[in-house]
Protein backbone atom coordinates (compact mmCIF):
# COMPACT_ATOMS: atom_id res chain seq x y z
CA UNK A 1 0.00 0.00 0.00
CA UNK A 2 2.82 2.36 0.93
CA UNK A 3 4.55 1.63 -2.34
CA UNK A 4 1.40 2.62 -4.17
CA UNK A 5 1.30 6.02 -2.39
CA UNK A 6 4.95 6.62 -3.21
CA UNK A 7 4.30 5.86 -6.85
CA UNK A 8 1.42 8.38 -6.99
CA UNK A 9 3.54 11.04 -5.29
CA UNK A 10 6.41 10.50 -7.70
CA UNK A 11 3.99 10.76 -10.61
CA UNK A 12 2.64 14.12 -9.37
CA UNK A 13 6.16 15.49 -8.91
CA UNK A 14 7.14 14.36 -12.38
CA UNK A 15 4.08 16.17 -13.80
CA UNK A 16 4.73 19.41 -11.85
CA UNK A 17 8.42 19.59 -12.69
CA UNK A 18 7.96 20.75 -16.37
CA UNK A 19 5.39 23.34 -15.29
CA UNK A 20 7.85 24.82 -12.79
CA UNK A 21 10.56 24.92 -15.43
CA UNK A 22 8.20 26.76 -17.81
CA UNK A 23 7.34 29.43 -15.21
CA UNK A 24 11.01 30.02 -14.45
CA UNK A 25 11.87 30.31 -18.13
CA UNK A 26 9.22 32.93 -18.87
CA UNK A 27 10.04 35.15 -15.84
CA UNK A 28 11.10 38.63 -17.11
CA UNK A 29 9.48 38.12 -20.51
CA UNK A 30 5.88 38.80 -19.48
CA UNK A 31 5.82 42.28 -17.88
CA UNK A 32 4.14 42.86 -14.61
CA UNK A 33 0.92 44.82 -14.60
CA UNK A 34 1.77 48.49 -14.97
CA UNK A 35 1.31 50.79 -12.04
CA UNK A 36 -1.56 53.27 -12.30
CA UNK A 37 0.91 56.01 -13.23
CA UNK A 38 2.22 53.92 -16.14
CA UNK A 39 -1.29 53.32 -17.40
CA UNK A 40 -1.80 57.04 -17.54
CA UNK A 41 1.58 58.02 -18.93
CA UNK A 42 2.34 55.08 -21.21
CA UNK A 43 4.93 52.37 -20.66
CA UNK A 44 8.36 53.96 -20.13
CA UNK A 45 7.07 57.12 -21.78
CA UNK A 46 7.44 55.50 -25.24
CA UNK A 47 3.84 54.54 -25.97
CA UNK A 48 0.71 56.48 -25.08
CA UNK A 49 -1.18 55.19 -22.09
CA UNK A 50 -4.89 54.84 -21.81
CA UNK A 51 -5.29 58.40 -20.50
CA UNK A 52 -2.03 60.01 -21.68
CA UNK A 53 -2.06 63.80 -21.66
CA UNK A 54 -0.86 65.69 -24.71
CA UNK A 55 2.89 65.90 -24.73
CA UNK A 56 5.27 68.61 -25.74
CA UNK A 57 8.99 67.89 -25.84
CA UNK A 58 8.43 64.58 -24.05
CA UNK A 59 6.86 66.14 -20.97
CA UNK A 60 3.22 65.84 -20.07
CA UNK A 61 1.31 69.03 -20.74
CA UNK A 62 0.24 70.79 -17.58
CA UNK A 63 -2.98 72.75 -17.18
CA UNK A 64 -2.68 76.49 -16.99
CA UNK A 65 -3.20 77.96 -13.50
CA UNK A 66 -6.83 78.40 -12.65
CA UNK A 67 -8.13 76.36 -15.60
CA UNK A 68 -10.49 73.40 -15.36
CA UNK A 69 -8.28 71.30 -17.65
CA UNK A 70 -7.48 67.62 -17.96
CA UNK A 71 -4.62 65.96 -16.09
CA UNK A 72 -3.65 62.51 -17.40
CA UNK A 73 -6.97 62.42 -19.18
CA UNK A 74 -8.95 62.72 -15.95
CA UNK A 75 -11.05 65.87 -15.60
CA UNK A 76 -10.45 68.02 -12.57
CA UNK A 77 -13.37 68.57 -10.30
CA UNK A 78 -15.13 71.82 -11.23
CA UNK A 79 -13.99 74.75 -9.16
CA UNK A 80 -16.48 76.23 -6.78
CA UNK A 81 -17.64 79.70 -7.82
CA UNK A 82 -15.91 82.53 -6.04
CA UNK A 83 -17.88 84.20 -3.33
CA UNK A 84 -19.67 87.26 -4.67
CA UNK A 85 -18.13 90.59 -3.82
CA UNK A 86 -20.04 92.62 -1.26
CA UNK A 87 -22.69 94.62 -2.99
CA UNK A 88 -24.35 97.88 -2.17
CA UNK A 89 -27.60 97.73 -0.19
CA UNK A 90 -30.70 96.96 -2.21
CA UNK A 91 -31.76 99.93 -4.27
CA UNK A 92 -28.35 101.61 -4.14
CA UNK A 93 -25.72 101.66 -6.86
CA UNK A 94 -22.13 101.05 -5.84
CA UNK A 95 -20.22 104.27 -6.38
CA UNK A 96 -16.93 104.25 -8.35
CA UNK A 97 -13.75 104.58 -6.37
CA UNK A 98 -12.73 108.17 -5.70
CA UNK A 99 -9.40 109.36 -7.06
CA UNK A 100 -6.87 110.81 -4.64
CA UNK A 101 -6.13 114.50 -5.35
CA UNK A 102 -2.68 113.79 -6.78
CA UNK A 103 -4.20 111.62 -9.52
CA UNK A 104 -6.76 114.14 -10.73
CA UNK A 105 -4.12 116.08 -12.65
CA UNK A 106 -2.83 112.82 -14.17
CA UNK A 107 -6.25 112.12 -15.68
CA UNK A 108 -6.30 115.51 -17.40
CA UNK A 109 -2.74 115.06 -18.67
CA UNK A 110 -3.59 111.65 -20.12
CA UNK A 111 -6.74 113.03 -21.77
CA UNK A 112 -4.80 115.89 -23.36
CA UNK A 113 -2.22 113.48 -24.76
CA UNK A 114 -4.88 111.14 -26.16
CA UNK A 115 -6.86 113.91 -27.86
CA UNK A 116 -3.70 115.50 -29.27
CA UNK A 117 -2.66 112.16 -30.77
CA UNK A 118 -6.14 111.69 -32.18
CA UNK A 119 -6.01 115.14 -33.79
CA UNK A 120 -2.75 114.31 -35.57
CA UNK A 121 -4.30 111.15 -37.01
CA UNK A 122 -7.47 112.76 -38.41
CA UNK A 123 -7.12 113.41 -42.15
CA UNK A 124 -7.38 117.04 -43.19
CA UNK A 125 -10.91 118.07 -44.15
CA UNK A 126 -12.43 121.26 -45.44
CA UNK A 127 -14.76 122.85 -42.87
CA UNK A 128 -18.36 122.45 -43.94
CA UNK A 129 -19.47 125.63 -42.22
CA UNK A 130 -21.39 123.46 -39.78
CA UNK A 131 -18.71 121.28 -38.15
CA UNK A 132 -15.02 121.91 -37.68
CA UNK A 133 -12.32 120.44 -39.89
CA UNK A 134 -10.91 118.31 -37.05
CA UNK A 135 -14.09 116.26 -36.59
CA UNK A 136 -13.05 112.67 -37.47
CA UNK A 137 -14.74 110.84 -40.36
CA UNK A 138 -16.40 108.32 -38.02
CA UNK A 139 -18.39 111.21 -36.50
CA UNK A 140 -18.60 113.47 -39.56
CA UNK A 141 -20.65 110.83 -41.36
CA UNK A 142 -23.49 111.77 -38.97
CA UNK A 143 -23.17 115.49 -39.68
CA UNK A 144 -26.74 115.96 -40.90
CA UNK A 145 -28.17 114.29 -37.79
CA UNK A 146 -25.85 116.26 -35.54
CA UNK A 147 -26.76 119.60 -37.11
CA UNK A 148 -30.51 118.93 -36.99
CA UNK A 149 -30.37 117.87 -33.33
CA UNK A 150 -28.18 120.86 -32.47
CA UNK A 151 -30.65 123.27 -34.02
CA UNK A 152 -33.63 121.70 -32.23
CA UNK A 153 -31.84 121.74 -28.86
CA UNK A 154 -30.10 125.11 -29.38
CA UNK A 155 -26.67 123.54 -28.96
CA UNK A 156 -23.38 123.85 -30.82
CA UNK A 157 -23.05 121.09 -33.40
CA UNK A 158 -19.37 120.72 -32.52
CA UNK A 159 -20.38 120.06 -28.91
CA UNK A 160 -22.62 117.17 -29.98
CA UNK A 161 -19.84 115.92 -32.26
CA UNK A 162 -17.36 116.04 -29.36
CA UNK A 163 -19.81 114.23 -27.10
CA UNK A 164 -20.45 111.58 -29.75
CA UNK A 165 -16.75 110.95 -30.30
CA UNK A 166 -16.23 110.57 -26.55
CA UNK A 167 -19.25 108.36 -26.00
CA UNK A 168 -19.17 105.95 -28.94
CA UNK A 169 -16.55 107.02 -31.48
CA UNK A 170 -19.41 107.27 -33.99
CA UNK A 171 -20.55 103.65 -33.63
CA UNK A 172 -24.38 103.49 -33.62
CA UNK A 173 -24.27 99.91 -32.26
CA UNK A 174 -22.19 100.78 -29.19
CA UNK A 175 -23.43 99.45 -25.85
CA UNK A 176 -21.82 100.36 -22.55
CA UNK A 177 -21.34 97.87 -19.68
CA UNK A 178 -24.16 99.68 -17.86
CA UNK A 179 -26.55 99.38 -20.79
CA UNK A 180 -26.32 102.81 -22.42
CA UNK A 181 -26.78 102.50 -26.17
CA UNK A 182 -26.12 104.19 -29.46
CA UNK A 183 -24.13 107.16 -30.73
CA UNK A 184 -24.66 109.27 -27.61
CA UNK A 185 -24.92 106.33 -25.18
CA UNK A 186 -28.42 106.99 -23.89
CA UNK A 187 -29.71 104.83 -21.05
CA UNK A 188 -32.88 103.17 -22.29
CA UNK A 189 -32.43 104.99 -25.58
CA UNK A 190 -32.98 103.99 -29.18
CA UNK A 191 -30.45 102.40 -31.50
CA UNK A 192 -31.92 104.44 -34.36
CA UNK A 193 -29.18 107.04 -35.00
CA UNK A 194 -31.47 110.02 -35.56
CA UNK A 195 -33.62 109.27 -32.52
CA UNK A 196 -30.58 108.52 -30.35
CA UNK A 197 -28.77 111.75 -31.23
CA UNK A 198 -31.90 113.78 -30.55
CA UNK A 199 -32.39 112.01 -27.22
CA UNK A 200 -28.82 112.71 -26.15
CA UNK A 201 -28.98 116.33 -27.25
CA UNK A 202 -32.17 116.91 -25.26
CA UNK A 203 -30.63 115.33 -22.16
CA UNK A 204 -27.55 117.54 -22.42
CA UNK A 205 -29.68 120.62 -23.01
CA UNK A 206 -31.72 119.84 -19.89
CA UNK A 207 -28.55 119.39 -17.82
CA UNK A 208 -27.15 122.70 -19.06
CA UNK A 209 -30.33 124.43 -17.89
CA UNK A 210 -30.12 122.65 -14.55
CA UNK A 211 -26.54 123.74 -13.90
CA UNK A 212 -26.81 127.30 -15.18
CA UNK A 213 -25.00 126.66 -18.46
CA UNK A 214 -22.00 125.17 -16.63
CA UNK A 215 -20.86 122.84 -19.40
CA UNK A 216 -18.37 120.97 -17.21
CA UNK A 217 -21.07 120.12 -14.66
CA UNK A 218 -23.58 119.20 -17.37
CA UNK A 219 -21.06 116.82 -18.93
CA UNK A 220 -20.22 115.30 -15.54
CA UNK A 221 -23.93 114.74 -14.91
CA UNK A 222 -24.31 113.21 -18.38
CA UNK A 223 -21.69 110.63 -17.41
CA UNK A 224 -22.21 110.04 -13.69
CA UNK A 225 -25.75 111.30 -13.16
CA UNK A 226 -27.00 114.52 -11.56
CA UNK A 227 -27.13 112.88 -8.13
CA UNK A 228 -23.35 112.40 -8.11
CA UNK A 229 -22.71 115.99 -9.20
CA UNK A 230 -25.06 117.31 -6.54
CA UNK A 231 -23.54 115.06 -3.86
CA UNK A 232 -20.00 116.32 -4.53
CA UNK A 233 -20.97 119.87 -5.38
CA UNK A 234 -19.02 119.68 -8.62
CA UNK A 235 -17.37 117.15 -10.91
CA UNK A 236 -17.21 113.86 -8.99
CA UNK A 237 -13.67 112.59 -8.31
CA UNK A 238 -14.17 109.49 -10.46
CA UNK A 239 -11.57 108.60 -13.08
CA UNK A 240 -14.14 107.83 -15.79
CA UNK A 241 -16.13 111.00 -15.18
CA UNK A 242 -13.10 113.29 -15.06
CA UNK A 243 -11.71 111.69 -18.21
CA UNK A 244 -15.08 112.07 -19.94
CA UNK A 245 -15.38 115.78 -19.11
CA UNK A 246 -11.80 116.57 -20.13
CA UNK A 247 -12.08 114.73 -23.43
CA UNK A 248 -15.35 116.37 -24.46
CA UNK A 249 -14.06 119.85 -23.61
CA UNK A 250 -10.73 119.26 -25.37
CA UNK A 251 -12.48 117.94 -28.47
CA UNK A 252 -14.91 120.84 -28.45
CA UNK A 253 -11.98 123.28 -28.49
CA UNK A 254 -10.37 121.27 -31.27
CA UNK A 255 -13.47 121.00 -33.43
CA UNK A 256 -14.44 124.62 -32.91
CA UNK A 257 -11.08 125.90 -34.13
CA UNK A 258 -11.84 126.99 -37.69
C-alpha positions as CSV (number, residue, x, y, z in Angstrom):
1,X,0.0,0.0,0.0
2,X,2.8,2.4,0.9
3,X,4.5,1.6,-2.3
4,X,1.4,2.6,-4.2
5,X,1.3,6.0,-2.4
6,X,4.9,6.6,-3.2
7,X,4.3,5.9,-6.9
8,X,1.4,8.4,-7.0
9,X,3.5,11.0,-5.3
10,X,6.4,10.5,-7.7
11,X,4.0,10.8,-10.6
12,X,2.6,14.1,-9.4
13,X,6.2,15.5,-8.9
14,X,7.1,14.4,-12.4
15,X,4.1,16.2,-13.8
16,X,4.7,19.4,-11.8
17,X,8.4,19.6,-12.7
18,X,8.0,20.8,-16.4
19,X,5.4,23.3,-15.3
20,X,7.9,24.8,-12.8
21,X,10.6,24.9,-15.4
22,X,8.2,26.8,-17.8
23,X,7.3,29.4,-15.2
24,X,11.0,30.0,-14.4
25,X,11.9,30.3,-18.1
26,X,9.2,32.9,-18.9
27,X,10.0,35.2,-15.8
28,X,11.1,38.6,-17.1
29,X,9.5,38.1,-20.5
30,X,5.9,38.8,-19.5
31,X,5.8,42.3,-17.9
32,X,4.1,42.9,-14.6
33,X,0.9,44.8,-14.6
34,X,1.8,48.5,-15.0
35,X,1.3,50.8,-12.0
36,X,-1.6,53.3,-12.3
37,X,0.9,56.0,-13.2
38,X,2.2,53.9,-16.1
39,X,-1.3,53.3,-17.4
40,X,-1.8,57.0,-17.5
41,X,1.6,58.0,-18.9
42,X,2.3,55.1,-21.2
43,X,4.9,52.4,-20.7
44,X,8.4,54.0,-20.1
45,X,7.1,57.1,-21.8
46,X,7.4,55.5,-25.2
47,X,3.8,54.5,-26.0
48,X,0.7,56.5,-25.1
49,X,-1.2,55.2,-22.1
50,X,-4.9,54.8,-21.8
51,X,-5.3,58.4,-20.5
52,X,-2.0,60.0,-21.7
53,X,-2.1,63.8,-21.7
54,X,-0.9,65.7,-24.7
55,X,2.9,65.9,-24.7
56,X,5.3,68.6,-25.7
57,X,9.0,67.9,-25.8
58,X,8.4,64.6,-24.0
59,X,6.9,66.1,-21.0
60,X,3.2,65.8,-20.1
61,X,1.3,69.0,-20.7
62,X,0.2,70.8,-17.6
63,X,-3.0,72.8,-17.2
64,X,-2.7,76.5,-17.0
65,X,-3.2,78.0,-13.5
66,X,-6.8,78.4,-12.7
67,X,-8.1,76.4,-15.6
68,X,-10.5,73.4,-15.4
69,X,-8.3,71.3,-17.6
70,X,-7.5,67.6,-18.0
71,X,-4.6,66.0,-16.1
72,X,-3.6,62.5,-17.4
73,X,-7.0,62.4,-19.2
74,X,-8.9,62.7,-15.9
75,X,-11.1,65.9,-15.6
76,X,-10.5,68.0,-12.6
77,X,-13.4,68.6,-10.3
78,X,-15.1,71.8,-11.2
79,X,-14.0,74.7,-9.2
80,X,-16.5,76.2,-6.8
81,X,-17.6,79.7,-7.8
82,X,-15.9,82.5,-6.0
83,X,-17.9,84.2,-3.3
84,X,-19.7,87.3,-4.7
85,X,-18.1,90.6,-3.8
86,X,-20.0,92.6,-1.3
87,X,-22.7,94.6,-3.0
88,X,-24.4,97.9,-2.2
89,X,-27.6,97.7,-0.2
90,X,-30.7,97.0,-2.2
91,X,-31.8,99.9,-4.3
92,X,-28.4,101.6,-4.1
93,X,-25.7,101.7,-6.9
94,X,-22.1,101.0,-5.8
95,X,-20.2,104.3,-6.4
96,X,-16.9,104.2,-8.3
97,X,-13.7,104.6,-6.4
98,X,-12.7,108.2,-5.7
99,X,-9.4,109.4,-7.1
100,X,-6.9,110.8,-4.6
101,X,-6.1,114.5,-5.3
102,X,-2.7,113.8,-6.8
103,X,-4.2,111.6,-9.5
104,X,-6.8,114.1,-10.7
105,X,-4.1,116.1,-12.7
106,X,-2.8,112.8,-14.2
107,X,-6.2,112.1,-15.7
108,X,-6.3,115.5,-17.4
109,X,-2.7,115.1,-18.7
110,X,-3.6,111.7,-20.1
111,X,-6.7,113.0,-21.8
112,X,-4.8,115.9,-23.4
113,X,-2.2,113.5,-24.8
114,X,-4.9,111.1,-26.2
115,X,-6.9,113.9,-27.9
116,X,-3.7,115.5,-29.3
117,X,-2.7,112.2,-30.8
118,X,-6.1,111.7,-32.2
119,X,-6.0,115.1,-33.8
120,X,-2.8,114.3,-35.6
121,X,-4.3,111.1,-37.0
122,X,-7.5,112.8,-38.4
123,X,-7.1,113.4,-42.2
124,X,-7.4,117.0,-43.2
125,X,-10.9,118.1,-44.1
126,X,-12.4,121.3,-45.4
127,X,-14.8,122.9,-42.9
128,X,-18.4,122.5,-43.9
129,X,-19.5,125.6,-42.2
130,X,-21.4,123.5,-39.8
131,X,-18.7,121.3,-38.2
132,X,-15.0,121.9,-37.7
133,X,-12.3,120.4,-39.9
134,X,-10.9,118.3,-37.1
135,X,-14.1,116.3,-36.6
136,X,-13.0,112.7,-37.5
137,X,-14.7,110.8,-40.4
138,X,-16.4,108.3,-38.0
139,X,-18.4,111.2,-36.5
140,X,-18.6,113.5,-39.6
141,X,-20.7,110.8,-41.4
142,X,-23.5,111.8,-39.0
143,X,-23.2,115.5,-39.7
144,X,-26.7,116.0,-40.9
145,X,-28.2,114.3,-37.8
146,X,-25.9,116.3,-35.5
147,X,-26.8,119.6,-37.1
148,X,-30.5,118.9,-37.0
149,X,-30.4,117.9,-33.3
150,X,-28.2,120.9,-32.5
151,X,-30.7,123.3,-34.0
152,X,-33.6,121.7,-32.2
153,X,-31.8,121.7,-28.9
154,X,-30.1,125.1,-29.4
155,X,-26.7,123.5,-29.0
156,X,-23.4,123.9,-30.8
157,X,-23.0,121.1,-33.4
158,X,-19.4,120.7,-32.5
159,X,-20.4,120.1,-28.9
160,X,-22.6,117.2,-30.0
161,X,-19.8,115.9,-32.3
162,X,-17.4,116.0,-29.4
163,X,-19.8,114.2,-27.1
164,X,-20.5,111.6,-29.8
165,X,-16.7,111.0,-30.3
166,X,-16.2,110.6,-26.6
167,X,-19.3,108.4,-26.0
168,X,-19.2,105.9,-28.9
169,X,-16.5,107.0,-31.5
170,X,-19.4,107.3,-34.0
171,X,-20.5,103.6,-33.6
172,X,-24.4,103.5,-33.6
173,X,-24.3,99.9,-32.3
174,X,-22.2,100.8,-29.2
175,X,-23.4,99.5,-25.9
176,X,-21.8,100.4,-22.5
177,X,-21.3,97.9,-19.7
178,X,-24.2,99.7,-17.9
179,X,-26.5,99.4,-20.8
180,X,-26.3,102.8,-22.4
181,X,-26.8,102.5,-26.2
182,X,-26.1,104.2,-29.5
183,X,-24.1,107.2,-30.7
184,X,-24.7,109.3,-27.6
185,X,-24.9,106.3,-25.2
186,X,-28.4,107.0,-23.9
187,X,-29.7,104.8,-21.0
188,X,-32.9,103.2,-22.3
189,X,-32.4,105.0,-25.6
190,X,-33.0,104.0,-29.2
191,X,-30.5,102.4,-31.5
192,X,-31.9,104.4,-34.4
193,X,-29.2,107.0,-35.0
194,X,-31.5,110.0,-35.6
195,X,-33.6,109.3,-32.5
196,X,-30.6,108.5,-30.4
197,X,-28.8,111.8,-31.2
198,X,-31.9,113.8,-30.5
199,X,-32.4,112.0,-27.2
200,X,-28.8,112.7,-26.1
201,X,-29.0,116.3,-27.3
202,X,-32.2,116.9,-25.3
203,X,-30.6,115.3,-22.2
204,X,-27.6,117.5,-22.4
205,X,-29.7,120.6,-23.0
206,X,-31.7,119.8,-19.9
207,X,-28.6,119.4,-17.8
208,X,-27.2,122.7,-19.1
209,X,-30.3,124.4,-17.9
210,X,-30.1,122.6,-14.6
211,X,-26.5,123.7,-13.9
212,X,-26.8,127.3,-15.2
213,X,-25.0,126.7,-18.5
214,X,-22.0,125.2,-16.6
215,X,-20.9,122.8,-19.4
216,X,-18.4,121.0,-17.2
217,X,-21.1,120.1,-14.7
218,X,-23.6,119.2,-17.4
219,X,-21.1,116.8,-18.9
220,X,-20.2,115.3,-15.5
221,X,-23.9,114.7,-14.9
222,X,-24.3,113.2,-18.4
223,X,-21.7,110.6,-17.4
224,X,-22.2,110.0,-13.7
225,X,-25.7,111.3,-13.2
226,X,-27.0,114.5,-11.6
227,X,-27.1,112.9,-8.1
228,X,-23.3,112.4,-8.1
229,X,-22.7,116.0,-9.2
230,X,-25.1,117.3,-6.5
231,X,-23.5,115.1,-3.9
232,X,-20.0,116.3,-4.5
233,X,-21.0,119.9,-5.4
234,X,-19.0,119.7,-8.6
235,X,-17.4,117.2,-10.9
236,X,-17.2,113.9,-9.0
237,X,-13.7,112.6,-8.3
238,X,-14.2,109.5,-10.5
239,X,-11.6,108.6,-13.1
240,X,-14.1,107.8,-15.8
241,X,-16.1,111.0,-15.2
242,X,-13.1,113.3,-15.1
243,X,-11.7,111.7,-18.2
244,X,-15.1,112.1,-19.9
245,X,-15.4,115.8,-19.1
246,X,-11.8,116.6,-20.1
247,X,-12.1,114.7,-23.4
248,X,-15.3,116.4,-24.5
249,X,-14.1,119.8,-23.6
250,X,-10.7,119.3,-25.4
251,X,-12.5,117.9,-28.5
252,X,-14.9,120.8,-28.5
253,X,-12.0,123.3,-28.5
254,X,-10.4,121.3,-31.3
255,X,-13.5,121.0,-33.4
256,X,-14.4,124.6,-32.9
257,X,-11.1,125.9,-34.1
258,X,-11.8,127.0,-37.7
